[in-house]
Amino acid sequence: MELNVLMYLAILLIAGLLFGRLAKFVKLPNVTGYLVAGLVIGPCVLRLLPETIVDDFSLISEMALAFIAFTVGLTFKRSYFKRVGFTPVVIAVFEALVAVFLVQGALVAFGFDVEFALVLGAIAAATAPAATILVIKQYKARGPVTETLMSVVALDDAVALIAFGFSVTIARTISGSAGANIALSILEPFWEIALALLLGAACGLGMLVPMRFFKKPGNRQAILIAFIFLASGLATLLDVSALMSCMALGAVFCNVSGESDEMADLADSMTPPLFMMFFVVSGAGLDVSVIPQIGLVGIIYVVVRVLGKMLGAYLGAKLMKAPKAVCRYIGPTLIPQAGVAIGLTLVAQQVLPADQADTIRAVILCGTLIYEIIGPAVTKLSLTKAGEIQKQAGK
């Protein structure tokens, strides 16, 4: 029997609450419990949530990711970058590109086609900020590693899109399908990022206007929701990164308004149920049936990507003479991978033969399952060892 939408929403929240509490009992972050909850009640196990309903709830994911990106953008204050300089930028570039080059090199060394290796390896750059941000919020993590991490996961998307754009162009050139538009193909990711940033910046400036006239918290919550959804919606309409657009909204707003802390508190007060539903839905979308399909290529991708992220982050931090804790612990916090990587597999279908594109999608889906389940726990462990999570935090 198919239930109505409100009952499915109730199931999402109740399952999230129960499994979030179970996760605490075994000293895991809440987000791990939410993901497991979705996996258990989703189409792969108990089937309380049919696959059609999981697909219909994609709107929840869009809303949650928009708020998460806005929250990350609020950390991009001028005062922060004056203090740390280009350290987060360099770390983001190194952790993304070293992961890309190592995965590509490993795949070629094991005899896979160069075009296939270029495209799959490029997806290794992407890191999902959602699970990481929720761990930081739950445990109220504070310190140089947390600060750097917030900036790096925000910048990672831009580096990942550029790296993927270059790799796809090279793959098309090798296969002879690039035509006469090689230059345009190379410039395309830069154009997409620039447009997303401009959209977000315009929304951030536009948000100042209604805030002059509406002072009550309820009204300001409405303004906040409206402009976050506006930035995300416009980006989707123009087929550019909604995450980048919402990050730009937060970054511009926090630098032109003295009320960014108030808006951050308003967002924190109303988003926990949304984030809970988002991760339960994400867990329900994880497909354990793809695990047997990945074979050698999947093992190479899953393992080498993690090694590349850790090595790249360490090298970038060392180069910029970051604190020892940042050098040591920033890498393991960059394991999670989800939405952007899955989205890039759709582009891969336009570049590679159908069988290779299907293999890439299976590998990324399996990697997402593994990374999203273990990533939050590894992030918590790393931040704890860095001394940025107190023993009583998150209880």
N, C-alpha and C positions, 0 to 999 in steps of 0.2 A: 504494500500500500504506500503510495506517494503522499507525503505530508505537505502542508503549505509552507511557504517561505519563512514565516515567523517561527514555526516549530523547528525548522532546520537551524535558524539562528540561535534559538534556545539551546539546541543540542550542541552547537559549536561552543557556546559560552560555558555550559555545564561541564562538557568534556575538558575544556581548557582549564577550568578551575580545579577539577579533580586531578588531572594529570600534572598540572603545575604544582599542586601540593605534594603529589607522589615524588616529583622530581626533587623537591626540597628535602624529602626524607633521605634520599640517596645523595644529597649534596650536589645536585646538578642545577644549572640555571633553569628558571621557569620556561624559557623559550624551548629548551629541549623537551620538556614535558608537553608543551603545546604541539610541537611537531609530531611527537609520538602519539598524542591523542588523535590528531588528524589521520595518521597512518592506521591506527586501530579502528576508528569509526568510518574510515573512507572505503572506497571501492575495492581495495586490495584485501581487506580483512573482514570486518563485520558488515560492511556495506550499508551502514546507517545513513551515509551520505552517498547517493548515487553519483555516478560520473557526470551526469548532466547537470546536477545541482552544483557540483564542484566547479564546473565550467561557468555556470551562471553567476557564481560568486566572485568572478574575476574583478568585479567592481570594488569589492572589499580590499583586494590586493592593491588596486590602483590608488584608493584613498589612503591606505596605510603607508604605502611607499612614498606618497606625496608628502605626508606629515613627517615621515622619517627624514626625507631629503631636506625639508625645511628646517628641521631641528639641527641637522648637520651643518646646514648653511649658516645658522646663527653663531656657529663657533668661528666663522671666518672674520673675526674682528681685526681692524688695522693694528690695534695695540698688540694682538697676539703675534702677527707676522713681523711687526717691528722687533719683537722680543726674540723670535726664533729664526727669523730670516727665511731662507729658501729650504731649510731642512726638510719639511714635509713634502715639498715638491720633488726634491731629489730622491727621497725615499720612495715616493709613489712611482717615479719613473723607473728606478732600479728594480723595485719588487715586481712591477708589471713586466718589464722587458726581459729581465733575467728568466722569469718563469716562461715567457714566450719562447725565448731562444733555446732554453734547455729542453722544453717539450718538443719543439721542432727538431732540434738536433738528435734527440733520443729516437724519435719516430723515424727519421731518415736513416740513422745508424742501424735500426732493426729492419730496414728494407722496405718501409712504406713509401708510397709515391710522394714526390716532393710537393705537389699541389695539395694533396691530402694533409701532409704534415704542416704545411704553411697555414692552412685554414684552421685545423684543429688546434695547433699550437698557439695561434693568435687568441683563441677564446680563453686560454689559460690566464690571460692578464686580468680578466674581470673578477672583481671581489664584491660580494653582496654586503651592504652596510647594515641591513635590517637586524639580523640576529646579533651582530656585534653591538649595535647601539642599545638594544634591549638589555643585554648583559650589563653594559655600563650603567644604564638607568637603574636596573634592579639592585645592583650592589653599590650604587653611588660611588663608583670608582673615581678617584682624583689623583692627578700626578702627571709627570712628563710623558709617560707612555700613553696614558689615556688621551691627553691633549693631542699628541702627535698622531695617534690612531684615528681620532675623529677627522683630522685634516686629510690624512692619507686615504682613508676610504672614500672621502668626498672627491679627491683628485683622481682616484683610480679609474673611475668611469671614463673620464676624458682621455687618459692614457690608453685605456683598453680600446676605445672606439678608434683612436688614431692608429694604434698598432694593428687592429683588425682591418682597417681600411687599406693600409699599406700591404699587408699580407695577401688580402684578397686580390688587389691589383696585380701583385707579382704573380700570384697563382694564375690569374686570367692571362697574363702576358705569356707565361710558360706554355699554357694550354692553347694559346693562339686565339682566345676568345675576347681579348681586350679591345680589339678594333682600334679606332683612332682617338679614343677618349681616355687614354691613360692619364693624362694630366688632370682631367676632370674627376676621374676616379680617385686620384690621390688627394685632390682638394675637397672631395665630398665630405669626409668626416670632420675636417676643420670647419666647413660651412655649417654642418649640422650642430656642432658644438657652439659656434658663434651665435647662431640663431636661437638656440636654447637659452644661452646666457642672456642675450638681449631681451628675450621674452620675459625671463625671470626678473631681470633688472627693471624692466618697465612695470611689471606687477608690483615689485618692491617699492618703487617710487609712487605708484598709484595708490598703494595701500595707505600712504600718509594722509591722503585727502579725507576719506571718511573718518579716520581716527581723530581728526580735529573736531568733529561734530558729535561723535558718539563716545562717551566716557565710561558708561556702565559696563561691568564685566560681561554680562550677557550679550550686549550689543557688540562688544569687541571680539567675543568668540565667533559671532556671526561674520564679522569682517574677516577674521583670520581664516575661517573655513572657506568663505567665498573666494578670497584671493589665492589660497593654496590650490583650490579646485580650478580656479581660472587659469593659473600658470600651468597646471598639469593638463587641463583640457585643451588649451591652445597648443601646447607642445605635441599632444597626441594628434590634434587636427592637422598640424603641419609636418607630422611624421619626424619629429626630432625627440631627443631624450627628455622625457618628463622629469626624470630624476635630476638632470642637470638644471633644468628650468626652475624647479622648486628649490634646489640648493642656491641658485643665483638669487631667487626671491629672498631667502633667509639671509644670505650674505649682504645683499644691498640694504635690506631693511635694518639689520643690526648696526650698519655703519652710518646710516642717515637718521636714525631715530634713537632717542634715549629711552624708549619704552620697549626695547626688544626683550629685556628680562621679563617684563610683565606678560608679554605675548607668549614667551616660552613657557611660563608657569601656567597660563591658560591652556596651552596645547597639552602640557603634561597632565593637567587635571581631567581632560576629557578623552584622551586617546588610549588608555590602558585596555578597555574592552575591545576597541577597534584592532589594536595590535594583537590581542589574544585571538580574535577571530581570524585575523590575517594568517597567523602562524598555524592555527588548526587547519585552515583551508589549504595552506601550503603543504602541510603534512599529508592531508588527504590526497593531494595531487602527486605525491611521491609514489613512484611505481616500482615495487620491489621485483617485478617480473623481468625488468631489464638487466638485472645483475648477471644472469648467466650469459647474456648476449655480448658482453663487452670484451672478453678474451684478453689477449696480450696488449692490444692497443689501449684498452681501458685501464689496465694495471699501470702501464707506462704513464698515461695521462694523470691518473689520480695521485700516483706517488711522486713523479717528477715535478708536477705543478707545485706541490707542497714544498719540495726541496728548493725549487726556484724562488718561490715567494720568500722563504726564510733566508736563503743566501742573498737574494737581491736586497731585501730590507736591511740585512746586516751590513752589506757593503755600502749602501746608501747612507746609513746612519754613521758608519765609521768615517766615510769620506767627509761628512759634515760635522764630525766631532761631536755627535750627539751624546747625551749622558749614557753611561754604561748600561743602565736599565733599559733604555730605548734600543740600544744596539742588540741587547740580548733577547728582549721579549716582544719586540714589535712584530717580528716575522710570524710567529705562531698565531697571532690574532687575526691574520689575513686569510685564513683558510676558507671561510664560508663563500659559497658561490651559488647563485640562483638566477634571478630574473633576467639580467642583462645577458648572461651566458646562454640561456635558453633562447632568448630573442635572436642572438647571433646565429644560432643553428638554422634559423629560417633563411638567413642570407646565404648560408652555406649550401642550401638546397638549390640556389640559383647559380652557383659557381661550379659545383662538383656533380659527377654522375649520381644517379639516384641511390645506388647501393652504398657509395661512400658517404653521402649526405645522411642516409639512415643510420650508418655506423656512428657518425659524429653525434647525431641526436641521442642515440642510445648511451653513448659514453658520457655525454654531458648530463643526461637525466640520472644516470647511475652516480656520477660524481656529485651531483646536487644532493642526492639522497645521503651519500656518505658524509660530504662536507657539512651539510646542514645539521646532521645529527651530532657529529663529533665536534664541529667548529665552536659552538657556544661553550662547551665544557673546556676546550683547550684555551679559549679566550679568558674564561674565568680563572683557570689555573695560572696562566701567564700573568694576568694582572695581579693575582694574589701573590705570586712569587716576586713581582716587582714592588710589592708593598703598597699597592694602590687600592686594594680592597680590604676593608677592616673585617675582623672575624665575625662581628655581629651583623654586618651589612646584609641586606636582602632577606632578613627574617621577617 
